[in-house]
Amino acid sequence: MSLEGKLALVTGGGRGIGRAIAERLAREGARVAVAGRTQAEIDEVAAAVGGVAVQLDVGDREGARSALAALEAQVGHVDVLVNNAGAAESAPFDRTTDALWDRMFAVNVTGAFALCRALIPGMIARGFGRVVNVASTAGLVGFAYSTAYCASKHAMVGMTRTIALEIARTPVTINCVCPGWVNTRMTDEAIARIAAKTGRGEDAARRSLEAMSPQGRMVEPEEVALVVSMLCSDEARGIHGQAIPVDGGQVMR
């Protein structure tokens, strides 16, 4: 599955799933551009994987365009795009504000679309490209109290499938990976919110999330990274337009 000589851009690469993906792609030979909003985090990961740090907020389209142009001028063209940056907030649907809705879509799908639109044509022209969008099981089924988040992740899956049809006869593939609950800081923050709202302790809240998986556990970031790296390989050419759960069997399709 060598990615030797390829440049991979991983958004949200400073921690959690994104960091695990950056580390995995680097082990497969790629040079990794680690993108994110927090300079200290992306600097650390870029140094660890021998890559480059790119300060980029996918919710800021103009800023993202400038950062992408600077990256390609400095390092070269992007061969692999991993749209991993994401945000998660919860609220009952009737208390989901316009601002919350707009935040979820700006980060979880609009930013990913903008990067796909900017990078896929060049990949096609050069004869190789891999795009992996990190969605969620919330892009496959609904979950209560997360209307905006679920809608944005469903939109990412739908976007991926539609782009896949349009580029199917090119040398570029695009797929989604849909993790369930992953053992990351974002999940820790969700557990704290659940505990605060329900009055349960954080241990009980964590166990309730673990129980959602038939395996009775959370997925580790490295497990998601493995699937992403597989989809980036030459041998994965036939996997296209798919939404692959990585959730211990929680969602079976």
Number of C-alpha atoms within 10 A of each C-alpha: 14 16 20 13 10 21 23 26 30 25 32 29 31 26 20 19 26 28 28 21 29 33 23 19 30 25 15 18 15 24 25 27 28 31 34 25 17 16 14 13 18 26 19 16 25 25 12 14 20 14 22 21 24 25 22 23 21 28 22 13 16 11 14 20 17 11 17 22 14 13 18 12 10 9 12 12 19 23 25 29 25 28 29 26 27 26 15 18 16 19 15 12 12 8 10 16 13 9 8 17 16 15 20 23 23 20 22 30 26 22 22 28 20 15 20 21 12 14 19 24 14 15 22 17 12 13 11 18 27 26 28 28 28 28 31 27 23 21 25 21 12 14 13 10 16 18 20 24 27 26 21 29 26 22 18 26 26 17 19 27 18 14 18 20 13 9 17 15 10 15 16 24 30 30 26 28 24 24 27 24 24 23 17 16 12 17 17 15 12 19 22 17 16 18 17 13 9 9 10 13 13 17 11 13 21 20 14 14 18 20 14 18 18 12 13 15 19 22 20 18 20 19 16 23 21 14 16 24 23 16 24 29 16 15 10 14 15 10 14 22 22 17 27 21 23 21 25 19 14 18 19 9 8
